[in-house]
Amino acid sequence: MIAAVPLRTAAEIDKSRAAGMLAAEVLAMIAPFVKPGVTTEALDKRCYDYIVDVLQATPANIGYQGYEKTVLTSVNHVVCHGIPSATKTLRDGDIVNIDVALIKDGWFGDTSRMYFAGEPSVLARRLVDTSFEALRAGIRQVKPGATLGDIGHAIQTVAHREGFSVVREYCGHGIGQTYHDEPEVLHYGRPGQGLRLKAGMIFTIEPMINAGKRDIRQLADGWTVVTKDHSLSAQWEHMVVVTDTGFEVLTPWPDQDGTYPAIA
C-alpha cells in the first residue's frame, strides 16, 4: 500500500523551490570545469566548496547510507551513482551526469544534468538529446488529475522511438524535508494507471536512458551502476511541483540555453 503523498502548502513550496534552485546553481557553476583532463574528484571538491562556502547549505549526499562524496559523477556507461575519484580523469568525448543534492533550511534540493567533455560522438549526443526530450515529455504530463503512468509512458515513448531503452530499477521520488519520500515515479508505464496527481505534490523525474539494452549491474563498491552491455547511458533530473493548472520546475538551471531550454 502506497503511503500518503504530502500535499505542500504555498509556504512549503517556497522552501522547496529555494533549495531546488540552489542545487541547480551548483550544476551551472560546475559546467565550465567539465572538460578533458579534469578528475571527477576535482569536480566533487568544487561542488562541495560552493555548496558550503557560497550557498551556506549542507551537502545532502555526504553520509547518506554511508556515501562519502558530495555529488555523483556517472561517466559514459555508468548509469547512476558513480563515485568521484582522483583516478578518474575525463577524456575527450566523454559524457557525464553530475547529480547534486543539498539541504537548505531543512529542505532538500535534488537535480542532475548531462555534460560533454570535449566533442561527443554522434551516438552520445543523440542519446543525451533524447534523454532530455524524454525528461521534458514526462514533465509536461504533470497536472492535477494526470497519473504517474502518464509520465512514465511519455518518457518511454520518446526513448523507444529512438531505439533506446529505459532503466527500470531506479525511479524518481517524492522530496521535501525527506530526501526520498513517496511517491515512486517510474519512467515507464501505461496512460491512466498509477497514482493520480494532486496540486501540492512534489517529486523528482529522472529517467535513465541506455543506448543499448536496459539491463544493468552494480559494481563491487556497492554504489556504481553500469550497463551490462557497456552501452552509453544518460540521465537528467528535475524536481517538479503539481500546481493548480499544471506544473512548475523547482530546479531550473540558470544557464540553460537553446540546446536544453527551460521546460515550461
Helices and strands as residue ranges (DSSP letters): H 10-30, G 31-33, H 40-49, I 50-54, E 58-59, G 64-66, E 71-75, E 78-80, E 94-104, E 107-117, H 122-139, H 148-161, E 165-166, E 172-174, E 181-185, E 202-205, E 208-210, E 216-218, E 225-227, E 233-235, E 238-242, E 247-249
